[in-house]
Amino acid sequence: MTGSDDRINPPTTVMRVAALYGARATNEVLPGMGHWLIGEPGWEEMAARVLSWLDEQLKPTS
């Protein structure tokens, strides 16, 4: 995840890094957010999305 207004690691940089990982990575740009996602308004929604993603990734396979 990256903020659309991140000037330290802009979304284009994060997209290029995610592409290096291929299917093992996902990338999402959060509109109106900057670099310090956990310290900005709306962090709760971002954290919930991260937890949901982690739950999906860590599901046991049958």
N, C-alpha and C positions, 0 to 999 in steps of 0.2 A: 504494500500500500504506500502510496505517496500522495502528498497534497498537490493540487493543481497549482498552488501558489508557492511551492517549495523552490527557493532560490539556491539552496545548498546542494541538494540532489534533485534537480528538476525531473519531471516525469519522463522526459526523453531519455535521460541517463538511466533511470530505473527500468524503463522498458527494454533498453539494450542489455542491461545486466540480466533481467528475467529471461530474455531470449536465449542467453547462453545456457540456461538450465533446461531449455526445451519444455517438454510436457511436465517436468517435475516442479515447475514454478507457475504461479498465477500472478497477475499484476492488476491492480485496481487503482485508479486515480480518483481521489476524493475532492470534489469540487469545493473551492473556497477555502481549503485548508492549506497550511504552510508546512514547515519542516517538523515542528515538534507536535505531532499529532495527538499525543496523550495529554498535552497541556493546553489544548485549544477547545473552544466551545464545540460540542458535538462529539467529544472523545468517547462518550458512553456508547453511542451507536457504532463507532469504529471498533471499540473493544468487543462489543457483542458480535460483530461480523468476524473478527479474528477468532474468537472462541468457537463460533459456529464452524469456521473453516478448519480449525484444529480438530474439533470433534469428528468432522467428516474424514480428515486425513488419518486419524488414529483409530478408526473403526476396525475391529478385527475382520479379517477376510475369512470367508468360509470355503 
